[in-house]
Amino acid sequence: MKSQKSGNVLGLNDLEGYVFIVTYGRSGSTLLQNMLNAIPGYQIRGENNDALFHLVKSWASIVDSEPLRGLRNAGKETNQTHPWFGGENIFPDVYGASLADTFVKTVLQPDEGVRVSGFKEIRFHLHPAFFPRYLNFMHAYFPNARFVINTRDHKAVAKSGWWASRSFENVDKILNLAETTFEKYREANPDRCIHLHYDDYVKDVQAFRPLFEFLGETFDEKVALEVMGQRLEHMRGEGK
C-alpha cells in the first residue's frame, strides 16, 4: 500500500493562497483546472468526492452546539461527572483551522515549490442550503481563498456523461438551482468570486484574461492556446 508523502510536508499557511473551482459535472472544469495548473506555482487538484464538505459539517456541529457554546462562555472547568465533560476546551476556530491544515497536508498534499493550491469539485450543488456556509468556512480558514465558478450550456451538459441518462427537463432544473445558488453567493461576495462560462473560453482564449486579472497573474496567450490544444484524459473515450 502506498503511503503518504514523506519529507517536508507543506501545510495550510505555507502557501500564498488557494483557488477552488466551484461547478457541476461535465461543465468543462477539467480544462479550467488544466489552465490554472499552467500558471507557475499553481497546483489545483481534481475532485475529492466532497471530502471537505464533511469536515465543514463537523466544524458546524461544534459551532451550532448550544451546550458547548454555553460551556465556553461560562469559562468553568467541567469534571468527569458532567455530560459534556471537557466541552469548554473545544474552540471552533482552533478546530476549523486544524481541519483545514489536515486537509491540505493529507488530501491536497502540495508539492515543493507550489505557492497556490486548491481543488475543483462538481458536488457543491448537492448542498444548496449549506453552500454559503461551506464557502465561508473555506474563505475563513484557507488563506487568500478565491472561488472560480464555472458553468456551461445546459443542453451540452445534458448530452454528456451520466447526465445523458436523464431527461433534459430534469438536468435543466438541477443546473438552474446550482447556478442560482452559485450566483447568489458571487453577488454577495464579488471580491472573492469570479464566474466563467465554458462556451465563452472554448470560442476565444481571451475569455480567460479576466480570470488571470482576478488572480493577479500574468496572462500568456501562447501558453493558454497550448493548454486548449491538449487532449484531456477523461475525454479520450468520447470522440471529442
Secondary structure, DSSP 8 states (H G I E B T S, - for coil): ------S----GGGSSEEEEEE-BTTSSHHHHHHHHTTSTTEEEE---TTHHHHHHHHHHHHHT-HHHHHHHHHT----TTSTTTTGGG--HHHHHHHHHHHHIIIII---TT--EEEEEESBGGG-TTTHHHHHHHHHHHSTTEEEEEEE--HHHHHTSGGGGGS-HHHHHHHHHHHHHHHHHHHHH-TTTEEEEEHHHHTT-GGGGHHHHHHHT----HHHHHHHHTS--GGGTTTT-
